[in-house]
Amino acid sequence: MDGAGPDLTDYLRATAKFRRYRFPDRLDQWAERLLINQKEMDGFRELPFLDNAPLQDMPEPRLALPKDGGRPPVPARKILDPCKATAAEIAASVRARLTSPEDIAEACLARAADLAHLNAFISLDADIVRREARTLTARLNRGENLGALAGVPVAPKDIMYVRGLPYTCGTKALPIGVADRDATCVARTRDAGALIFGTAHTHELGYGATGVNPHFGRAGNPASEMHLAGGSSSGSAAAVAAGIVPLSIGTDTGGSLRIPASMCGAVGFKPTHGLLVRDGVMMVAWSLDDVGTMSATVQDAALLFEVLADLPAGCTLLGVPRKPNELTLLRPTNRYFAMAHPEVAALVAEVVDRLGRGGATIVEREIAHMEWAPLAHFMTLFAEATEAHWPKLIQGHAGLGDDIRVRLEIGQFFSAVDYVKAQRLRALLRTSMIAAMADADAIITPTMAPLAPEIGNTGNSIQASAPHSRESAHFSAPYNATGMPAITIPCGIDSRGAPIGLQVAGRPGDDARVLQVAEACEQVIQETGGPGRRSA
């Protein structure tokens, strides 16, 4: 193979033999994938500033919440079109008995049928949805308070247990069975009165950025059908952006919520690492995985986050919405805007300029060592994912797609020294990010460096899919590596008609502030002609 010298091939062959991995015919694929990151890995091993750096020590998550104010509740009114209503509007209407869960279920099922070509769901049983709706109505008739998500359709990603529905993780490498319990995150939404609405499409094993699944097909992008939906929470983004459901529960390991949200024009929120319970959710990489939200608005993201975090309703967005003149925002001077596609950089910079003209203080600083953030994430992710799925590999590859198989295989070739060094770098990155923020409320950047790729430009081949996944996650993965909360909101479309996302990130535990800043950005975008809020 071109570029794969004898040192690399000898190392791969010897390591696989030592680990008794019985598929030596895979050597060319391993070398091909590792060569994509070879230059960065060679430089990483020589970084002198890591010699005395502390080991990665992700602190226990502590959520900082506003202490004053009070936002008026969403007014209750009859919902004429549930597919254009926000989750907050639906819940208020159902609690006031102005709209029935059955009417909401029928409207959303009809839209799902009309948009079946989007392939947004792996499992969607209309009879089960109708039965769930009748159960919610019966609870209302008994005088129960359904809770913050009363009657709101929610589609969990199909890598978490959903009682009564198949659990596939988007793969054929697992026996497909019907879950007999809910994951904790699903149970909390059900307890809050949500209408569980199928299971959303996912990249295989939740481990990829394209949304192209060899077993369950490709999820469509409702905003621009010529472009990929992104992944791995592909169905979550497609279902929300298409108005089939207002909310979805997804996961984010390197941008798996924010990448598809950016591509489809939705709001994807990854909370502080460890803040939300992951019981019943398939693991990709234990120190990077987070449960998060997909929604059409920031207010709905906060609503679902509060339920998932078992917080009082409305506590994260207390008070009036923050105005630009109340904000101090960090615009990094290295990497983000310089690396982004010119259309992406220009559109996000325009929003930052609008915020500045509206009174926001925009500070510009370099974030030290950011150029190494993607590699720290890459080495951690591939090592941890391989360990998590090693039994599937050693038992044979049956049921695994080609792209997933090679990604899982190459984690065995990283040494313990490399892994520990990556953890040192993660700790250093978190310190440098927090230091660069100083007195800023949040960091504001593009969500993705490239434009959303067109269908056919990526696929399951290593040469096609690996560079796309790497480039798409350049701006999102650092916040998984550092455990910081981050959210993407739609900020416009490119010249081809595909959405572009703006990302807001903050200190660990500052989830409420990140949501408040994102809502202020959302308001500025809407006031100046950006994507509009759904309303029914």
Steps between C-alpha positions, in 0.01 A plus 500: 500500500625853412635680806489197728865420558642177639520642855126562513395177336740297715365670813139435405567137413696436821248676726203315352686172543591585861134581572400176323279695265440243230437718195845585355342554157375834637849654517456723193177652636662569838797671340276703269297637791795570729690685227225764495618613846862386479658846476314630806573184698873526427506860622286418802753253634767773510302776676730632776233695687324173595794366703381657827134548418246352745296198407144547376282544806141574400348669806168392645240699305341784695225697334488876556142628480354854495394618844240760416231601255206308367391440144125512434361162393421440133135599448267206448304494175358242266766361266379515142803326351712298746771461233565874511470545877784512749521243778423771755183598310382139471556428869312814608209418272474138615519592869217749445294228321483717184669240279489125549799266488310297238474801266871565540584135436289485183648819357857388563435150365351649184805721450734207564315302230519792256875531564582129521764551230712683759552167678511687831394198709630148545183400689165680483188301590186712453291269721744543788502880458118507504492277808747731676281798410190333643690426820592867535137601448389252765749654744362845424146374556605373843612852584874431480747775424693349212801720551731722298477291180124432505407342169824605329624247240860399578708267281790332686805404293519127432802436719297519822243267650140595421250269666303296246711598197788323323851590618735489200773765550484528122695178449458135405783399733259477794201271539194719448272474800214698646605707801320411821590827673578862428840661522500753785483793260199347321331416831533859618332636187223243534451597865475865387205413275682464167353303212779258405511503120702210357879482494708731283745392230868487596835448336604142578585462872467879535853522359518723192421845362323427171170332590568239229408163648570184297226306678219755540571740215588867494307761697376785281561870558162680501663841458693405187441157354814518285713495816572252777316525830817443704540269796495316711168641630384521140136404551468733798601797285290392202185439706525831687601714201217349294242579769410136560579535872606809697752311717745212484744354749837437339859439598819692429852352512680739265216703353238230439219741593653826383624383158161373371321792666728739314449318168121476533424834665409392853618578854734237649614528862779299668498567877797490737654153497344268756208727583239272343464134595612257227344184646341297221690685225752308289858609565726632226779654708448517876686828568353686201135384469217730603122483474358821354208668328381571146234766458372778276560781751734574790203528735400144412860383549489646852160338564623150410836550674325589825294181482804285421703662780206469746490878554204729578319610185620836368803526727765533227340793318373697799440870453455688177706384200854633515568795270819546298610794717509264798745261332875466476597247234834349405577477129811278473771639273657164420361205305122544500434785259827454308433129434131534412374506143476867392118489487482351850751747645331799335148411616598431862721811507201701379294377796785586739515848347123542548539402864776758535288771338225404743729575794671168568866519598700286257846405622754334272765269645698197400418170670833332568567152358169485309672355195549178697140468624370282212788256542451470877137418429588260216745294707265484798193417292656223291667331798187509719261396220718203412509388862121540532430291190793259507280191552319575172832512319663187638184298446506594132388793292158371396244777510747791510520749214841548341557854630406411858705184498825673406440783749451248778801293395762775497455595865701189590812658348528796740740445788419569863761777484308668216169470686638647824665783307165578339345528847772745604423706192128500577563641847728767353241593238225541757724730706595708195139530383377617838794742532430646155138565597612711799189711571316398180161335528564255219705412193336562162619318186374319191366153579672334204800593285370363165170553324255211522624243245287401207365146476748280320806695615535276805405146575619193682845490338795606715625761255154656468356488851802542728611847380139623515453373856830652607436842341138516619602438862797742510293770675266280705736230636705735724198542729462124541872476576473773765155409634361850434137570403439606138198572283445566131224720360409567135639832377426492127554305180788473255490578127380145427205523740649289781484620864798637692527483880639735763647341816497638854710331770570574865676391815418160654176540697402823322228325299235754597718789386578324172127457439436866586773623265372270224149637544631856472685404180186328370299818558754716315503258205119499481474879525736541205339251268653170606320168555163554663349337806227248440166608634151362473 
